[in-house]
Amino acid sequence: MKSILNLVTIGLPSLLLALTATPSLAIASPDHPQVSIPPTLQAQTPQPTSKLSKLNQGRAYFNRGQFAQAAEIWEQAAQDYATRGDSLHQALSLNYLSLAYQHLSQWDLAQTAIESSLNLVESATSNNPLLWAQILNTKARLLFHTGQNQSALETFQRAQKYYDQAGDKTGALISKINQAEALQSLGFYNRAKNLLEEINQQLVTTEDSAVKVGMLRSLGIALQVLGDVNASREVLEQSLSIAQGLEATNQLGIILLSLGNTALDAGDNSAALDYFKRAEKATTNPEEKFKTRLNQLRLYVQLEQWQKANALAPRIYQQLSQLQPSRSSIYGAVNLAASWQQMGNQGKSLVLQQVNQILVQAVKSARKLKDAQAEAYALYHWGKLYGSNGQLADAIKLTQKSLIIAQHINATEISSQAAWQLGKLHKKQGKSTEAIAAYTEAVKDLKSLRGDLVSINPDIQFSFRKSVEPVYRELVELLLDGNPSQDYLKTQVPVCPTVPCC
């Protein structure tokens, strides 16, 4: 890993000591990849009131990624409106509360909040189509994230009808993009793509505006998710061109960042690096600047441009202290640590103790925010750091914590990696039984993840197969080490998933 032989005798800080100062574990529920439109909340209230400030306070917290604080404020707002008998504002507050709980992976609370919101609008004497649309959109998001994709699709369609009724063209288009995501998850790849092409045609005839810029960017991201990187790049370039024409400078950075990610998916590293550098110059948003630098670092490491990577890593490290705690900043911190680990002996601009402290702080921040998904992700990488440093017992404890949380919230993209890591750690200790159990868990989760990819294009399917083959191979090697019988092998050896035709 690193040139740290002189540090091994000292080792990383004691696991128990490192965890003592952090808040108790907060278990929540799952969070799938987000539906195409990350919700930036806008006030859609029936009339101005003195309590509107709490809704705005909650929105400010939400848009900074501080979901627990947003939930607390919106819960207070809902109670205030209930006391006053203002059912429509109460319904809106509960709608926002459900969305905050969803981002915290607290699905039971999210379900309770959105059902209460729906009950209030159903019993209201006046019909507010825009409020109905927002609440149904939040309900559909909940259904999507909990794997009820057919119901999610139908609910997004209902939301679109209310947006149409309210004359909210932007809301209707957002709902259509979400429908495409739901169609993809159900295996209807062509229908999803056709719907996105239809949305693109609608946007062509729409007058240029900041809203259109944002819609095109969201459409580009949706096309990227579906694996159509060429169409994604074309749409994002349209978004960039309009933003430049409108002098919408606040949107340039995030569009260029999205273009860089699409170029990266297409394997065009040179273009990706150029987009990330342009994004860094274009944005004044600290979090966006942080992301652009992280992506540049990732590329430098991938291309083995060690001098540039070592020059950039300390700048990113210094910027960490300037960011407000949020899921985004936690993931960024963890990804900085991961890039440093990938540099191996070439990573000379940061030292082991600095990287360890990054991960300590990431776990603390996740617990403070009560963000179980971010905590599981940080613990997984923290365990990886301990394992790379030869401190296997502590690495196992951290990885087990990550696995427990990820399984509880059904975050299979994390639990599959944590289980695989746990298997490798047990294997290093010579504990074959525990290793086989962990590898088996990893295989189970990978099969579940594969189900989400069935409708994606062949290139993505091939990439998935390539990434999971080592897990299957290592498990088979473990099983064969014990000289098992043929009957045992027939029942125990897993089959690596094939790439289906679609």
N, C-alpha and C positions, 0 to 999 in steps of 0.2 A: 504494500500500500504506500507508505511514506517512508522517508528516511527518519524513522523515529525509534530506532533500537535503543538510543540513549534515554528515551522516555518510557520504555516498557516497564522498567523496574518501578518507576513512579506510577505509571498507569493513569487512566482517566479517574476523575473523582469517584469516590464510593457511590454506588448506585443509591443506597439508602439515604446517604447524606444529600445527594442531588435532589431526591424526591421529597425530602422532609419539608422543604419550604414551599412546596406547591400545594394548591387547594386540592380537596378530595376529588376523586374521579367523578365526572359527570357523564352518565350514560344516557344516550339519546337514541334516535332512530335513523333510518338510512337516507342517503342522498345520492341519487343517480346523477349521471351527467345532466347538466341543467338543460331545460327546454330552450330552444334557440334564443329566445329573448330574455336576457337577464333583466328582471323587472327593476327599472328605475322609477320609483313611485311618483305619481303626480296626484295632486289633490283633485278629487272629483266629488265634492260634497254638495248636498242639496242647497245649502245656504251658508253664508259666513256666520260663525259664532265665536264667542270668546274662548271656546275650548279648542279652536283650530290650531292654536300654537302647539298643543301636545301632539297633534297629528304631524305637524311640521317637524317637531323635535324628533319624533320617531323616524320620519323619512330621512332626516339628516344622519342619524345613527345607522339606519339601514344602508344608505348609499355609501357609507364609509366601511361597511362590512362588520359593524358592531351590532350583531343581530339580537343578542341577549338584552342589550340596553334598549333597542328598538321595541322588543317585545314588552319589556317592563313599562315603557311609556304608553304604548298602545293599549295595554291592559288597563292602565289607569284611566285612559281616555274613554274606553268602553264603559267602565264603571261610572265615570262622571256623566256620560250621556244617558246611561240607564237610570241614574238617580233623577235626571231632569226629564225623563220620559221622551227623549229624542231618539226614536228607534232607528231612523235612517243613518244618523251619524254613528250610532252604536254599531249598526251593521257594518259600516265602512271601517270602523276601528277594529272590529273582530276579523274582518277580511284581511286587513294589514297584519293583524296579530297572527293569523294562520300562516301567512307568508313568511313572517319572521321565524315562527316555530319550524316551518319546513326547512329553512336554511340552517337551523340548528339541529336538524334531523330528529326533532321531537314530534313524531308523526301522530301519536295519540292526541296530544294537545292541539296540533294543527287541525286534526279532524274535528275535535270538539268545537274549536273556534269557528271553523268555516260552516259547520252545521248550524251553529247558533246564529251566525250571520244570515244564512239562507232562511232560517225560520222567521227571522225578523222581517226580511223583505217580502216573504210570502204572506205574512199577516198584515203588511202595511196597506193602508187604504189607498195610497197613491202609488202609481207605477213609475219607477225611475229606470228606464232601460239601460242607461250608462252604468248605474250601480249594479244592476243585474249582470251586465256584461263582465264587470270587474270581478264580481264574486264568483261567477261561473268559471272565469279564467283561472282564478286561484284554486277553485275546486278541481279543475281539470289538471292543473299542475300537480296537485296532491295525488290524484289518481295515477298520473304518469309516473311519478317518483316511487309509488308503491306497487308498480308492476301491473296496474289495471289499465292496460293500454287501449283496449277497445272502448271502455267507458270514458277514458280520457279523450279519445278522438271525438266521441259523440258529444261530450261536454264542451270541448273547444268549438265544435260546430254550433252548439246552442249559443255559446258566448258570441260567436261571430254574428248570428242573427240579431242579437240585442245591440251589438255595435252598429250594425247596418240600420237598425231601427232608430238608434240615437244619432245617426248621421256621422259617426266617428269612423272615417275611412282608415285612419292610422291604426286604430284598435282592431278593425276588421282584418287588416293585412297582417298585423301581429298574430292574430288568432289563426290565420291561414298558415303562417310559417310554423306555428306550434302544431297545427294539424299535420303538416308534412313530417315533422319530427315523430309524431305518434304513428303515422302510416309506416314510416321507416322501421320503427320498433316492432310493428306487427308483421314485417316482412314484405310490405308492399313498396318495394324500392322504386319501381317505375311510376306508380301513382304519386309517390312523394316527389319524385323529380319533376313529373308533369305539373304538379301543383306549384312547385317553386318557379317553374318556367312561366306559368300563368301569372304569378305574382310579379315576376320580372317585367312581363309585358304591361301589366297595369301601372307599374312604376315609371315605365318609359313615357307614358302620356301624362304623368303627374308633373305639375309645375315644380321647378327646382326650389328647394327649401332646406333648412336645417333638418326638418323631420324626414325629408326624402333621403338625405345623406345618411341618417341613422338607420332608416329602413333598408337601404341598399347594403349597408355594412352588415346588418343582421341577416339579410338574405345571403350575402357572401359567406358568412360564418356557417349558416345552415347547409349551403352547398358543400362547404369544406367537410362538415360532419358526415355528409353522405358520400364523401370520397370523390366528388367531381371538382378536382382542384383547378382545372382549366376554367370552368364556368365561374367558380368562386373568385378566381383572380380577376376575371373580366368584370364581374359585378363590383368587386372592391375597387378596381381602377376607376369605374364610373363614379362610385361614391367619392373617391379622392378628387377626381376632376371637378365635380360639382362643389365640393367643400372648398377647393382652391378658388373657384370662380366666385363663390359667395363670401370668400375671406372668412370662412368658419374655422378660424385657427384652433379653436378649442377641440375640434374633432380630428385634426390632421394626424396627431400622434397615435391615437387609438386605431385609425384606419390603416396607417402605415405598419403598425404592430400586427394587425390582422393579416395584411398582405405578406409580411415576413413569415408568419406562421404558415400561411398557405404555400408560399414558395418552399418552405422547409419540408412540408408534406410532399411536395412534388419532387423533392430531391435536388432543388436548385439552390445549393448552399450560397453561391456567390450573390444571387439576387436577394436571398433571405438576409444576408449580412448587410447588404446595401439598404434594404428597407428598415432594418433595426437601427442602423446608424442615423438614417433620415428621421426615424420616429423619435430618437433620443434628442435630436436637434429641434424637432418641431414642437415637442410637448413641454409645457411648464408644470404639468401635474407630477408631483414627486413619485407617486405610485406607478404611473405609466413609465416614467424615466427609469425607475427601478426595474420594471419588467423588461424594458428594451435592453438594458445592460445585462440582465440575467440571460436573456436569449443570445446576446452576443457572446457571453462567456461560454454558454453551452456549445455554441458553434466553434469557437476557438478550441475548446477541449476536443470536440469531435474531429476537428481538422488537425489536431496536434500542433496548433500554433501556440506553443507554450509561453513564449515571451509576451505575446499580446494577452494571453489568459492571465499570466502573473501580474501584468500591469493593471488589468481591469478588476481583478478579484478584491483588492484592498479598498478600491473606490466603492464597490457594492457593499462591502462589509461596513464601511463608515456610514453609508446611507441608511443602513438598517435602523440605526438609533433615531433617525428623523421620521420614521413612519409610525403612524398610529396602529396599534394592534388590530388586526382583522384577519379573516381567513386568507385573503390574498397575500398579505405581508408574511403570514406564517408559512404558507406554501413557498413563497419566495425565499425566505430564510433557509428553509429545509433544502430547497433546490440549490442554493449557494453551497451548502455543506455537501450535497451530493456531487456537484461539479468538482469540488475540491478533492473528494475521494477518488473520482474518476481520473484525476490528474496524476495520481500515484506519486512516484518520486519526483515528478516534475513540478509539483505544487509547492513552491518555495516562498510565496508571498504571504501565506497564512500558516499558522502553526496549529498543531493538534488541539491544544487547549483552547484556542480561539474558536475553532470549529465546534468543539464540544460545547462551549458556552452558547454558541448560536442555537444549538439544539436544545440545551437546557431552557433557554429563554423561549424558544418556540413552544415547548410543552407547557411552560408556565402561562404563556399568553393564551394558548388554546383552552386551558382550564379556566382561566379568568373569563374568557368569552363564552365558556360552556359549549365549546364547539368540538363535539366528539369526533367528527371526521378529521378535522385538522390535528387533533391530539393523536389519533391513531396513525396518521401519516407521519407526524413528527417522531413518535415513539418507534415506528418501524425503521426510520433512517438513523435514529439514535442507537438502536440495537445493532444496526449494520456497522456503525462506527466502532462500537465496542468489540464487535466480532472481528473486524479488520485489525484491531489492535491486540487480538489474542486474548481478550478478557471474556471468555465464552460464557461463564456463569451469569455475569451481568447482562451480556448480550441476549441470552435466552430470556431472562426476566423481562427486559424491555420489549422484546419481540412478542412474548406471550401476552403482555399487556396490550400491545397494539392489536394482536389477533383477537383477543377477547372483545375489545371495543368494536373493531371492524365487523366481527361476526354479529354482535348485538345490533348494530345499526344496518346490517346487511350491505356493507360497503365492500362488495366482492372484489373490486379492483385493488383494494388495499389488503383484504384478508388473504387473497390468493398469493400475493407477494410475501406477506408476513408468514404464512404457513410454509411456503417454499424456503424462506430464510431460516425458519425454525428447524425445518428438516435438515438443512445443510449444517446448522450449528450442532444438532444432536449427532449427526454423522461424524463430525469432527471429534466429538467426545466419545465416539465408539458405541453410542446407544442406538443400535439398529432398530429396535422395536419402536422407540419414540420417534426416530427419524421416519420410519415407514408410515406411522400414523400421521405425522405432519405433512409428508408428501402427498398422502392420500387426500387430506383436507385440501391441499393446494389444487390437486387434480379436479376435485369436486367443484371448487369455485371456478376453475378455468372452464369447465364444461358449462357452467351457468353463464359465464361471460360470453362464451362462444354463441350461446343462444341469442344474445343481444346483437351479434354481428352477422347473423345468417343472411340478412338482406343487403349487407354492404357489398360494394363491388369487389371483384376478385383480387385486386391489388391489396386491399385492406385485409381480406381473408387470408391471403398468402402471408402478409406481415404477421398476422395473429398466429398462424400455424408455426412460423419460424421462431416466434418469441416463446411459444409454450413447449416446443419439442424438447428442450433441455430438461424440463421438469419431468416429463414422461420417461425420458431416457435414464435420468438419475434414479427415479423410482424403480424402474425395471432392474437396474444394476444392483440396487439394494436388495430387491427380492431374490435375485439370482445368487447373491453372496451366500445365502443360507442353504444352498443345494436343495431347493424345494421339489416336491413331486410335480409331475405334469398336471395332475388334477388340480393341485393348489394353484399352479400358474394360470390355468384356464379361468379360474374364478377371481384371481387377484390382480393379474397384470392388466393395466388399463390400455385401451387403444387410443392412440393419438388422434385427435379430431381431424376428419378429412375436410377438404375445401369443397363445399357444395357448389353446384352450378346454378347460377340464377341470372 
